[in-house]
Structure formats: structure tokens, C-alpha cells
Amino acid sequence: MSAWLMVLSGAALLVGGGAEIRCLNRRTQRTYMRLMIAYDGGWVLATLAGLLTAWRGSGAGGEVWVGYQAAAPVALAVLLVAAAPAGQLPAARAAA
């Protein structure tokens, strides 16, 4: 497995975790739940894809899984930051 991919994955997890902490009380629980379900569902799919790749004899199974770990936290952070704040109604957000 490439060392640069591991470093990128670690940095992405750090950024994603920082965004989660920053948005903790600023986003609704419903927003968090939906995004975390999507994140965890993607994690399961990436794990299955990595296992399938490994079972077929390719050495890329780890790269598939770590690649997801590099991309998904950044996407989660972007979606959390872009989500409506906890006190803002959807109609008020559209007007803003």
C-alpha cells in the first residue's frame, strides 16, 4: 500500500473530525444522523469492494478501502459545513 495514500487518509480523517467537532452543536441531530448513515453505508460498500478485490487475487483491496477513508471524511466535512444551522428553518435558508 502506498505511504502517500495512508498519509492522505490520516489527514482527511483529521479534517473530517475537526469539522464534526466544529459543527457539533450547530447542526441538527437529524442532519448528523443522515450524513453518518450515508458515511457508514459507504464504508460498508468500500469494505465489501476491497474484500471482493482481495478475494479475486488483486493487491488493490487495501487501496480501495483506504481510498474511501481518504475521500469520505472530506465529503462529510463539506456536507456538514454546508448544512443548515440548527436554528434555521429550510424556508428561511432558501430566502437567505
C-alpha positions in Angstrom: 0.0 0.0 0.0 1.3 3.5 -0.9 2.6 5.5 2.0 1.2 8.7 0.4 -2.3 7.2 0.5 -2.0 6.4 4.2 -0.8 10.0 4.9 -3.6 11.4 2.8 -6.2 9.2 4.6 -4.9 10.3 8.0 -5.1 14.0 7.1 -8.6 13.6 5.7 -9.8 11.9 8.9 -8.3 14.7 10.9 -10.0 17.4 8.8 -13.3 15.5 8.9 -13.1 15.0 12.7 -12.3 18.7 13.1 -15.4 19.7 11.0 -17.6 17.3 13.0 -16.4 18.8 16.3 -16.9 22.4 15.0 -20.4 21.7 13.8 -21.4 19.6 16.8 -24.0 21.9 18.3 -24.6 24.0 15.2 -26.4 21.3 13.1 -29.5 19.3 13.9 -29.3 15.7 15.1 -31.3 14.7 12.0 -28.6 16.2 9.8 -25.9 14.3 11.6 -27.8 11.0 11.5 -28.5 11.2 7.8 -24.9 12.1 7.0 -23.4 9.4 9.3 -25.7 6.7 7.9 -24.5 7.7 4.4 -20.9 7.7 5.6 -21.2 4.3 7.3 -23.1 2.8 4.3 -20.3 3.9 2.0 -17.8 2.4 4.5 -19.6 -0.9 4.3 -19.6 -0.8 0.4 -16.0 0.2 0.3 -15.1 -2.7 2.6 -17.1 -5.2 0.5 -15.4 -3.8 -2.7 -12.0 -4.1 -1.0 -12.7 -7.7 0.1 -14.0 -8.7 -3.3 -10.9 -7.2 -4.9 -8.7 -9.1 -2.5 -10.5 -12.4 -2.9 -10.0 -12.1 -6.7 -6.3 -12.0 -6.1 -5.6 -8.3 -6.6 -3.4 -6.4 -4.1 -5.6 -3.3 -4.6 -8.2 -4.2 -1.9 -6.4 -2.2 0.7 -6.1 0.8 -1.6 -9.9 0.7 -2.3 -10.6 0.8 1.4 -8.0 3.4 2.4 -9.0 5.5 -0.7 -12.5 5.6 0.7 -11.1 6.7 4.1 -9.3 9.5 2.3 -12.3 10.8 0.4 -15.3 10.2 2.6 -14.3 12.3 5.6 -13.7 15.3 3.4 -17.1 14.9 1.7 -18.7 14.5 5.1 -17.0 17.7 6.4 -18.1 19.7 3.3 -21.7 18.5 3.7 -21.7 19.3 7.4 -20.4 22.8 6.8 -22.9 23.3 4.0 -25.9 22.0 6.0 -28.4 24.5 7.5 -27.6 25.6 11.1 -29.7 24.0 13.8 -31.9 27.1 14.4 -32.5 27.9 10.8 -35.7 26.6 9.1 -35.5 25.3 5.5 -37.8 28.2 4.3 -35.6 30.8 5.9 -32.5 29.2 4.4 -33.9 29.4 0.9 -34.7 33.1 1.4 -31.2 33.9 2.6 
